[in-house]
Amino acid sequence: MVLQTWFVITASVAYLGVLFAVAFYGDRRADAGRSLISGGTIYALSLAVYATSWTYYGSVGRAATTGVGFLPIYLGPTIMLALGWLVLRRIIRISRRNRITSLADFVSARYGKSASLGALVAVVAAIGVVPYIALQLKAVSNTFEIIRRHPEITPTSQLGQVPLLQDTALYVTLLLAGFTIVFGTRHLDATERHEGMVSAIAFESIVKLIAFVAAGVFVTFGLYNGFSDLFAQAAQANLTTLFSLGDDTGEWVWLTVLSMCAIMFLPRQWQIAVVENVDEHHVKRAMWLTPLYMFLISIFVLPIAAAGMLRLGGAVDADTYVLGVPMAAGQEALTLLVFIGGLSAATGMIIVETVALSTMISNSLVVPLILKRWSYRRRLAGLILGVRRVSIVIVMLLGYGYFRLAGEGTALVAMGLISFAAVAQFAPTIIGGLFWKGATRNGALAGLSAGFAVWIYTLLLPNFTSSGWLPKSFITEGPFGIAALRPEQLFGVTGMDNISHGMFWSMLVNVGGFVVVSLLGSPRGREEAQAVMFVDALADPEGPRLWRGRVAVDDLREVLRRSIGRTATDQAFETYARDRGIEVPETGDADPDLVHHAETLLAGSVGTASARIMVASVAGEEQLRVEEVMEMLDEASQVAALEERHRLARELHDSVSQALFSMTLHTRAVELAVQKEGGSPEGPVARGLKELRSLTQGALAEMRASLFQLRPDALHEDGLAEAIRKQSAAIAARENLQITVDAPMYRLVLDDRAEEELFRVVQEAVHNSVKHASPRRIEIRLDECPEGLVVEVIDDGNGFDPLAARPGGMGLNGMRERMARIGGELIINSSTTGSTTVRAVLPGQQIGEPR
């Protein structure tokens, strides 16, 4: 009764209902602020979406023909996750900082937010992965048809084409499309975690592990007396292939590389590993728990393959041994559990894959086209959400259509590795972009385009010959009879299996094009800035602000409302203001940080490239003042030369600074020696030595100040008070005036931004005084009081009338803007007949306890 059709269908629908319930519960918990995915275990289990029905069934089939040649499929993820703290953590941090929502967005953002590059990645992913979705649907359909014919075990080659309305895969497709729409596109902002979906994926990972291990335990200890007995009988039956490494050990290398790339660059893996990650420290748990999962599910692959070959032989497709062996032994309940496990493996993959692909299609293909034809002023929120939902349905139907058209040809059998090879084409562009600042957009376009074209020619098209879509002569003779162009023996290269051959040529042109074109050109301004942000992601806690144009707050608010909705926009502005302790005005110009924040919000909905376009469309065309242009150039120079500054600072400290210090000590020693020998303290030699010591001390102070300026992190290392002391000593020595600093000896507890802005205000105030007031003495005070932190710069030079000051003159506007950005206030006290006091006041809530 258990394997009767109606019962199997009921059990399958019930299981999908359980997935719905788990996802619904996960979303409810998230809405209540009690997230299910706040721990690393759920994250590690959800990464096991890597184990699809192709792995669930196909690893046994591969073991039956290549022995332990199935292991690279599990070794690759283990190796890549072992590097997770170096690679995956970097990607997660970059993606969170830039609100990146897909693989295509990541590549686009790295190379200057290139829309064309993002579109290319989306196309490659869709073409490469849609057939993989078809493979999952085929696995569900074939295993269901095998169970329907119970107790006879029917080879898949004899199943034939099931009528459309009786095809299980069609109904699974429709059910999963509905599930994915409900739990994958509830909100427009794709960076808002799909916690319900992730919870369901973690649950299905447990189900498929239990089902596969249960089958393995039954086969090993129920049908046989353990591993030794089973393998001994296999050896007696001369099943030598089970104990071999496969026909080609070189294939191991390529399969390991492919699976390493797959665990990171398959769209579903990227969605789970990067987009759905809530804490980068969860990577530590995944680094050991996910490989442990792979180990547990691989333990019984060889035993099941051996039992299948002993009991079923070649009469049954080896890919169905997991299902066929329990069925042949009369274990109906276990057979149903195995079927549910396979259904679980397929559904988990399809759900996450379609969510990831729909985001890429929407952000990188459809939205850029919409923005070219229509203004952002149209209501885009509902349209974008609709695009994503339609994309899910289209991707699902494309997968099903491919499955129906391919029929029972061998194209689907090899499609798992073919898809792995497709996403491996992303590796040079992504890995190179993470560690090489010289990588360029043109290099990425050239490498990815060439590699993808060779992948199509050497791997995808040959599989169509078995389905009758292409003639056999295409492989045996080459197109137009040109033997050198045979896709599986390109340019006469032989002795390699088709996967190794295709990977060799595609990676050769991919890496070659990427490196050569990048070396022949140079990154443009925006590419160079993005390169620094990506390569230095782990060292630089905050990326540079790239927006300096004038954008009205109300225009910025309107763009967000039309794109992500009024409620989400209002919440985003409230959160922004609350986190920074400021009030966002209704009108006026938005500060650069708010513009950057708005762009990252938009990137979550429409992609990084489209977000850039939308913000640029409302940026004013007002001509910048000279001071602003110089500030922009200075910032760009700092970003591009970050590493050079660090290197120069180290070299100057090791050589010039230490030499000046030594000169100071030696000069003082000579002075003392002259005095000891009876020389006159007021004589020409003594005066010369005193002047020399004064010069070297001044030069040393200047050098230390220069070193401070060269090291971008020096302010945060030394603290505000110490940084002001060092800067003041250098200016006093250079300008030959007296500067005193009255500040606490302990380090004031300020956030990085407040520390930076206050330091620049003091620096600008001192610079203005020296340049315009001709002072003899400047006093700098830092004082903590009940009102907060008060920083004063007082000089005894010529005053001025603040009300008559030229707008923007003497940097007053810039100083006021700096204080406004951190919620502070700038007060100027001066007159044309007196001295000047510049007072910066930072509210008390911005100050922490002293340390």
Secondary structure, 3 states (H helix, E strand, C coil): CCCCHHHHHHHHHHHHHHHHHHHHHHHHHHHCCCCCCCCHHHHHHHHHHHCCHHHHHHHHHHHHHHHHHHCHHHHHHHHHHHCCCCCHHHHHHHHHHHCCCCHHHHHHHHCCCCHHHHHHHHHHHHHHHHHHHHHHHHHHHHHHHHHHCCCCCCCHHHCCCCCHHHCHHHHHHHHHHHHHHHHHCCCCCCCCCCHHHHHHHHHHHHHHHHHHHHHHHHHHHHHCCCHHHHHHHHHHCCCHHHHCCCCCHHHHHHHHHHHHHHHHHCHHHHHHHHHCCCCCCHHHHHHHHHHHHHHHHHCCHHHHHHHHHHHCHHHCCHHHHHHHHHHHCCCHHHHHHHHHHHHHHHHHHHHHHHHHHHHHHHHHHHHHHHHHHCCCCCCCHHHHHHHHHHHHHHHHHHHHHHHHHHCCCCCCCCHHHHHHHHHHHHHHHHHHHHHCCCCCHHHHHHHHHHHHHHHHHHHHHHHHHCCCCCCCHHHHCCHHHCHHHCCCCHHHCCCCCHHHHHHHHHHHHHHHHHHHHHHHCCCCHHHHHHHHHHHCCCCCCCCCCCCCCCCEHHHHHHHHHHHHCHHHHHHHHHHHHHHHCCCCCCCCECCHHHHHHHHHHHHHHHCHHHHHHHHHHHCCCCCCCHHHHHHHHHHHHHHHCHHHHHHHHHHHHHHHHHHHHHHHHHHHHHHHHHHHCCCCCCCHHHHHHHHHHHHHHHHHHHHHHHHHHHCCCHHHHHCHHHHHHHHHHHHHHHHCCEEEEECCCCCCCCCHHHHHHHHHHHHHHHHHHHHHHCCCEEEEEEEEECCEEEEEEEECCCCCCHHHCCCCHHHHHHHHHHHHHCCCEEEEEECCCCCEEEEEEEEHHHCCCCC
